[in-house]
Amino acid sequence: MTGRSAPPVLPPSLRGWLGATAVVAAVVVGVLGVLFAGHSEPGRVDRWFVLPTEDSVQGTWRHVALVLDFLGEPAGSTMLVAAIVVCCLLLRRPRAAALFVAGAAVGVGTTTLLKHVVGRTIHGPGNLSYPSGHTAFFTTLALVVALLATGRPGLDRTFGTSLVLAAALVAGAAMGWAEVALGAHYPTDVLGGWCTALAVTPATAWLVDRMADRLAERTDDAGLRERH
């Protein structure tokens, strides 16, 4: 399962579509970053949804939002990724385990870097907000799960594309709602985080496949040399 016979985590049938989507998403992240660089107030689009300066949910929905928010915090995200990685290893899917770890790290790392570059804040100086790391993280995990599902034999390209898109939309919308409802992010921060996940996850999956294939080739070559 670690060799070239192991299924790729980035299905070949989706590479073209996901590559094009990643380029568009990266452009959106860049454009929004330029528009809101150094800002500390919600933009016009943000005000269409809600003024994210106070909590806008109470009661049961607030608890739901807090649970989602916790899953994006360091403690919650670490436990979530660890649980998924253990499941992947038990199912003998080391590439999938590697993608979950790498995808989460690259997604969060990218949003952290962009926050310092863009410099948009919420609730005062020091609270960098663009793009939303919580949204990027949760969307990344959903994308990885969807990619693994579409890699199963018998699933056609149309279904795979629909599944990946639906997973990204649902995960991004859920975490984005929680972050805006709790006043932690502007709606455009959420869009930036969502697009960041769409931009970096396919590239990360491609790199994991490339590295796994090269490792398998070296292992096979070493085995051949030992037999001869």
C-alpha positions as a Markdown table, in Angstrom:
| # | Residue | x | y | z |
|---|---|---|---|---|
| 1 | Met | 0.0 | 0.0 | 0.0 |
| 2 | Thr | 3.0 | 2.3 | 0.2 |
| 3 | Gly | 4.3 | 1.5 | -3.3 |
| 4 | Arg | 3.2 | 2.6 | -6.7 |
| 5 | Ser | 0.2 | 0.3 | -6.5 |
| 6 | Ala | -1.3 | 2.4 | -3.8 |
| 7 | Pro | -4.2 | 4.6 | -5.1 |
| 8 | Pro | -3.2 | 8.3 | -5.5 |
| 9 | Val | -4.7 | 10.8 | -3.1 |
| 10 | Leu | -5.3 | 13.1 | -6.1 |
| 11 | Pro | -7.4 | 11.2 | -8.6 |
| 12 | Pro | -6.1 | 11.7 | -12.1 |
| 13 | Ser | -9.6 | 12.3 | -13.4 |
| 14 | Leu | -9.9 | 15.4 | -11.2 |
| 15 | Arg | -6.5 | 16.9 | -11.6 |
| 16 | Gly | -7.4 | 19.2 | -14.5 |
| 17 | Trp | -10.5 | 20.6 | -12.9 |
| 18 | Leu | -9.0 | 21.0 | -9.5 |
| 19 | Gly | -5.9 | 22.6 | -11.0 |
| 20 | Ala | -8.1 | 25.2 | -12.7 |
| 21 | Thr | -10.1 | 25.8 | -9.6 |
| 22 | Ala | -6.9 | 26.2 | -7.6 |
| 23 | Val | -5.7 | 29.0 | -9.9 |
| 24 | Val | -9.0 | 30.9 | -9.7 |
| 25 | Ala | -9.1 | 30.5 | -5.9 |
| 26 | Ala | -5.6 | 31.8 | -5.6 |
| 27 | Val | -6.5 | 34.9 | -7.7 |
| 28 | Val | -9.5 | 35.5 | -5.4 |
| 29 | Val | -7.3 | 35.2 | -2.3 |
| 30 | Gly | -4.9 | 37.7 | -3.8 |
| 31 | Val | -7.5 | 40.2 | -5.0 |
| 32 | Leu | -9.2 | 40.2 | -1.6 |
| 33 | Gly | -5.9 | 40.5 | 0.2 |
| 34 | Val | -5.1 | 43.7 | -1.8 |
| 35 | Leu | -8.5 | 45.2 | -1.3 |
| 36 | Phe | -8.5 | 44.7 | 2.5 |
| 37 | Ala | -4.8 | 45.2 | 3.2 |
| 38 | Gly | -4.4 | 47.2 | 6.4 |
| 39 | His | -8.1 | 47.6 | 7.0 |
| 40 | Ser | -9.7 | 47.3 | 10.4 |
| 41 | Glu | -13.4 | 47.7 | 9.5 |
| 42 | Pro | -15.9 | 45.5 | 7.6 |
| 43 | Gly | -16.2 | 46.2 | 3.9 |
| 44 | Arg | -19.4 | 46.8 | 2.0 |
| 45 | Val | -19.9 | 43.1 | 1.2 |
| 46 | Asp | -19.3 | 42.2 | 4.8 |
| 47 | Arg | -22.2 | 44.6 | 5.9 |
| 48 | Trp | -24.6 | 42.8 | 3.6 |
| 49 | Phe | -24.4 | 39.7 | 5.9 |
| 50 | Val | -23.8 | 40.9 | 9.4 |
| 51 | Leu | -21.8 | 43.4 | 11.3 |
| 52 | Pro | -19.2 | 41.1 | 12.8 |
| 53 | Thr | -18.3 | 43.1 | 15.9 |
| 54 | Glu | -20.6 | 41.3 | 18.4 |
| 55 | Asp | -21.8 | 37.7 | 18.8 |
| 56 | Ser | -24.9 | 37.3 | 16.6 |
| 57 | Val | -26.1 | 33.9 | 17.9 |
| 58 | Gln | -27.3 | 32.8 | 21.3 |
| 59 | Gly | -28.7 | 29.7 | 22.9 |
| 60 | Thr | -28.3 | 26.3 | 21.2 |
| 61 | Trp | -26.9 | 27.8 | 18.0 |
| 62 | Arg | -24.2 | 29.6 | 20.0 |
| 63 | His | -23.1 | 26.2 | 21.4 |
| 64 | Val | -23.0 | 24.7 | 17.9 |
| 65 | Ala | -20.8 | 27.7 | 16.7 |
| 66 | Leu | -18.5 | 27.3 | 19.7 |
| 67 | Val | -18.0 | 23.5 | 19.0 |
| 68 | Leu | -17.1 | 24.3 | 15.4 |
| 69 | Asp | -14.8 | 27.0 | 16.4 |
| 70 | Phe | -13.0 | 24.7 | 18.9 |
| 71 | Leu | -12.4 | 22.2 | 16.0 |
| 72 | Gly | -10.4 | 24.9 | 14.4 |
| 73 | Glu | -8.4 | 25.9 | 17.5 |
| 74 | Pro | -4.9 | 24.3 | 18.0 |
| 75 | Ala | -6.2 | 21.7 | 20.6 |
| 76 | Gly | -9.3 | 20.8 | 18.7 |
| 77 | Ser | -7.7 | 20.6 | 15.3 |
| 78 | Thr | -4.8 | 18.5 | 16.6 |
| 79 | Met | -7.1 | 16.0 | 18.1 |
| 80 | Leu | -9.2 | 15.9 | 15.0 |
| 81 | Val | -6.3 | 15.4 | 12.7 |
| 82 | Ala | -4.7 | 12.8 | 15.0 |
| 83 | Ala | -8.0 | 10.8 | 15.1 |
| 84 | Ile | -8.3 | 10.8 | 11.3 |
| 85 | Val | -4.6 | 9.9 | 10.8 |
| 86 | Val | -5.0 | 6.9 | 13.1 |
| 87 | Cys | -8.0 | 5.7 | 11.2 |
| 88 | Cys | -6.1 | 6.1 | 7.9 |
| 89 | Leu | -3.2 | 4.0 | 9.2 |
| 90 | Leu | -5.5 | 1.3 | 10.5 |
| 91 | Leu | -7.0 | 1.2 | 7.1 |
| 92 | Arg | -3.5 | 0.9 | 5.6 |
| 93 | Arg | -3.7 | 4.2 | 3.8 |
| 94 | Pro | -0.4 | 5.9 | 4.6 |
| 95 | Arg | -0.7 | 8.4 | 1.7 |
| 96 | Ala | -4.0 | 9.6 | 3.0 |
| 97 | Ala | -2.6 | 10.0 | 6.5 |
| 98 | Ala | 0.3 | 12.0 | 5.1 |
| 99 | Leu | -2.1 | 14.2 | 3.1 |
| 100 | Phe | -4.2 | 15.0 | 6.2 |
| 101 | Val | -1.2 | 16.1 | 8.1 |
| 102 | Ala | 0.4 | 18.0 | 5.2 |
| 103 | Gly | -2.8 | 19.5 | 4.1 |
| 104 | Ala | -3.7 | 20.8 | 7.5 |
| 105 | Ala | -0.2 | 22.2 | 8.0 |
| 106 | Val | 0.1 | 23.9 | 4.6 |
| 107 | Gly | -3.4 | 25.3 | 4.9 |
| 108 | Val | -2.9 | 26.8 | 8.3 |
| 109 | Gly | 0.6 | 27.9 | 7.5 |
| 110 | Thr | -0.5 | 29.7 | 4.4 |
| 111 | Thr | -3.3 | 31.6 | 6.1 |
| 112 | Thr | -1.0 | 32.5 | 9.0 |
| 113 | Leu | 1.6 | 33.9 | 6.5 |
| 114 | Leu | -1.1 | 35.8 | 4.6 |
| 115 | Lys | -2.5 | 37.3 | 7.8 |
| 116 | His | 0.8 | 39.0 | 8.5 |
| 117 | Val | 1.2 | 40.1 | 4.8 |
| 118 | Val | -2.3 | 41.6 | 4.5 |
| 119 | Gly | -2.5 | 43.0 | 8.0 |
| 120 | Arg | -6.3 | 43.2 | 8.2 |
| 121 | Thr | -7.6 | 43.3 | 11.8 |
| 122 | Ile | -10.8 | 42.8 | 13.7 |
| 123 | His | -11.6 | 44.0 | 17.3 |
| 124 | Gly | -8.5 | 46.1 | 17.5 |
| 125 | Pro | -4.8 | 46.0 | 16.6 |
| 126 | Gly | -3.1 | 42.6 | 16.7 |
| 127 | Asn | -6.2 | 40.6 | 15.9 |
| 128 | Leu | -5.3 | 39.6 | 12.3 |
| 129 | Ser | -8.3 | 38.3 | 10.5 |
| 130 | Tyr | -7.6 | 37.8 | 6.7 |
| 131 | Pro | -7.9 | 35.0 | 5.7 |
| 132 | Ser | -9.7 | 32.8 | 8.1 |
| 133 | Gly | -7.5 | 29.9 | 9.3 |
| 134 | His | -10.4 | 28.1 | 10.8 |
| 135 | Thr | -12.3 | 28.0 | 7.5 |
| 136 | Ala | -9.2 | 27.0 | 5.6 |
| 137 | Phe | -8.5 | 24.1 | 8.0 |
| 138 | Phe | -12.0 | 22.7 | 8.0 |
| 139 | Thr | -12.4 | 23.0 | 4.3 |
| 140 | Thr | -9.0 | 21.3 | 3.7 |
| 141 | Leu | -10.1 | 18.3 | 5.8 |
| 142 | Ala | -13.4 | 18.0 | 3.9 |
| 143 | Leu | -11.6 | 18.2 | 0.6 |
| 144 | Val | -9.1 | 15.5 | 1.6 |
| 145 | Val | -12.0 | 13.2 | 2.7 |
| 146 | Ala | -13.8 | 13.9 | -0.6 |
| 147 | Leu | -10.7 | 13.2 | -2.6 |
| 148 | Leu | -10.2 | 9.9 | -0.9 |
| 149 | Ala | -13.8 | 9.0 | -1.6 |
| 150 | Thr | -13.6 | 9.9 | -5.3 |
| 151 | Gly | -10.4 | 7.8 | -5.6 |
| 152 | Arg | -12.4 | 4.6 | -5.1 |
| 153 | Pro | -12.9 | 2.4 | -8.2 |
| 154 | Gly | -16.2 | 2.7 | -10.0 |
| 155 | Leu | -16.8 | 6.4 | -9.3 |
| 156 | Asp | -17.0 | 8.6 | -12.4 |
| 157 | Arg | -15.6 | 12.0 | -12.9 |
| 158 | Thr | -19.0 | 13.9 | -12.7 |
| 159 | Phe | -19.8 | 12.3 | -9.3 |
| 160 | Gly | -16.3 | 12.9 | -8.0 |
| 161 | Thr | -16.4 | 16.6 | -9.0 |
| 162 | Ser | -19.8 | 17.1 | -7.4 |
| 163 | Leu | -18.7 | 15.3 | -4.2 |
| 164 | Val | -15.5 | 17.4 | -3.9 |
| 165 | Leu | -17.4 | 20.7 | -4.6 |
| 166 | Ala | -20.2 | 19.8 | -2.2 |
| 167 | Ala | -17.8 | 18.8 | 0.6 |
| 168 | Ala | -15.9 | 22.1 | 0.2 |
| 169 | Leu | -19.1 | 24.2 | 0.2 |
| 170 | Val | -20.6 | 22.5 | 3.2 |
| 171 | Ala | -17.5 | 22.5 | 5.4 |
| 172 | Gly | -16.6 | 26.1 | 4.4 |
| 173 | Ala | -20.1 | 27.3 | 5.0 |
| 174 | Ala | -20.4 | 25.6 | 8.4 |
| 175 | Met | -17.1 | 26.9 | 9.8 |
| 176 | Gly | -17.6 | 30.3 | 8.1 |
| 177 | Trp | -21.0 | 30.7 | 9.7 |
| 178 | Ala | -19.5 | 29.9 | 13.1 |
| 179 | Glu | -16.6 | 32.4 | 12.7 |
| 180 | Val | -18.8 | 35.2 | 11.6 |
| 181 | Ala | -21.6 | 34.5 | 14.1 |
| 182 | Leu | -19.1 | 34.6 | 16.9 |
| 183 | Gly | -17.6 | 37.8 | 15.6 |
| 184 | Ala | -14.2 | 36.3 | 15.0 |
| 185 | His | -14.0 | 37.1 | 11.3 |
| 186 | Tyr | -15.5 | 39.2 | 8.6 |
| 187 | Pro | -17.5 | 37.3 | 5.9 |
| 188 | Thr | -14.8 | 38.2 | 3.3 |
| 189 | Asp | -12.2 | 36.6 | 5.7 |
| 190 | Val | -14.2 | 33.4 | 5.5 |
| 191 | Leu | -14.2 | 33.6 | 1.7 |
| 192 | Gly | -10.5 | 34.1 | 1.7 |
| 193 | Gly | -9.9 | 31.1 | 3.9 |
| 194 | Trp | -12.2 | 28.9 | 1.8 |
| 195 | Cys | -10.4 | 29.9 | -1.4 |
| 196 | Thr | -7.0 | 29.3 | 0.3 |
| 197 | Ala | -8.0 | 25.7 | 1.0 |
| 198 | Leu | -9.1 | 25.3 | -2.6 |
| 199 | Ala | -5.8 | 26.7 | -3.8 |
| 200 | Val | -3.3 | 24.8 | -1.7 |
| 201 | Thr | -5.0 | 21.4 | -1.1 |
| 202 | Pro | -4.8 | 20.0 | -4.7 |
| 203 | Ala | -1.1 | 21.1 | -4.9 |
| 204 | Thr | -0.4 | 19.4 | -1.6 |
| 205 | Ala | -2.1 | 16.2 | -2.7 |
| 206 | Trp | -0.1 | 16.2 | -5.9 |
| 207 | Leu | 3.1 | 16.7 | -4.0 |
| 208 | Val | 2.2 | 13.8 | -1.6 |
| 209 | Asp | 1.6 | 11.5 | -4.6 |
| 210 | Arg | 4.9 | 12.6 | -6.2 |
| 211 | Met | 6.9 | 12.0 | -3.1 |
| 212 | Ala | 5.3 | 8.7 | -2.4 |
| 213 | Asp | 5.9 | 7.5 | -5.9 |
| 214 | Arg | 9.6 | 8.5 | -5.8 |
| 215 | Leu | 10.0 | 6.7 | -2.5 |
| 216 | Ala | 8.4 | 3.6 | -3.9 |
| 217 | Glu | 10.7 | 3.7 | -6.9 |
| 218 | Arg | 13.8 | 4.0 | -4.7 |
| 219 | Thr | 12.5 | 1.1 | -2.6 |
| 220 | Asp | 11.9 | -1.0 | -5.7 |
| 221 | Asp | 15.4 | -0.2 | -7.1 |
| 222 | Ala | 17.0 | -1.1 | -3.8 |
| 223 | Gly | 15.1 | -4.4 | -3.7 |
| 224 | Leu | 16.3 | -5.2 | -7.3 |
| 225 | Arg | 19.9 | -4.5 | -6.4 |
| 226 | Glu | 19.7 | -6.7 | -3.3 |
| 227 | Arg | 18.3 | -9.6 | -5.4 |
| 228 | His | 21.1 | -9.2 | -7.9 |
